[in-house]
Amino acid sequence: MSASLLFSPIPSDTSFQLSKLSLSLYSVVSFLLPSFIIRKLFWSDRLLNDCGSKHHWNVSVIVFAILAMLCTIVVMNWLGHINQQLPIWSSVKEAEIKSQEILQLYMKMDSIELLFYNLIIFSFVPSFCEEVFFRGTMQPLWVKSTGSKFIAVLITATIFSFLHFQLLGFLPRLFGGLVLGTIFLLSKNIALTIICHFIYNSSIVVLNYTEQHSTLDMSVFQRQLLNPYLILSASVLTTTLLLQLHKTTRRLERIACREEIRVKQ
């Protein structure tokens, strides 16, 4: 989404809705289509099964993953604040500020219908396409190439952040990619990372809608999230929830393994 905005002109009234739809098309062409091509050309059924088709999850797994993603919002806000302090070329910074101004135009929501429309355009479509490409396709391929699941998560998260072409948001997206990659690594379920990614994107859309229709000031809200105790608590909670996710998925795998052995006998 952010990458396409860097190259988008400020839309006129007549092309406004069409410009929004073009953002969805960008996600489909840039991420979803390449995923299907890569899977068709390079993936065997064995690789598909080993890297995402076989999964074990229940309500606890979903809850742990979603709560971990919500906690990362606080940490990502802090990393975004740090990112803003880093020296970045003025031309790059100006281009990214312009893209944010264009995004605010797209985010203008005069009705609840536009809120749901934006949730589809800016939350669901990018979440679905990006997760299928990065976690569902690239991460397993990096696992196979490097032989290390953790290196694969790091590489995928780095590429994920870089391909948004937004240096002012590189660190928070890198952290978000690491959390999403860990969730996929533990759950082996792409649907779960799509849900988590969608929830994060939706929080931005909903907060923008709330700011437009209430007294909420986003800049003040973001500064409030910079409370050191809140950041520390969110970091500890994110780690704890991911550890619980690890324990739960391993327990479900052991149960499934015993059931498979029992069936074979």
Secondary structure, DSSP 8 states (H G I E B T S, - for coil): -HHHHHT-----TTTHHHHHHHHHHHHIIIIIHHHHHHHHHH--HHHHIIIIIS----HHHHHHHHHHHHHHHHHHHHHHHHHHHS---HHHHHHHHHHHHHHHHHT--SSHHHHHHHIIIIIIHHHHHHHHHIIIIIHHHHHHHHS-HHHHHHHHHHHHHHTTT-GGGHHHHHHHHHHHHHHHHHH--HHHHHHHHHHHHHHHHHHHHHHHTSS--HHHHHHHTT-HHHHHHHHHHHHHHHHHHHHHHHHHHHHHHHHHHHHH-
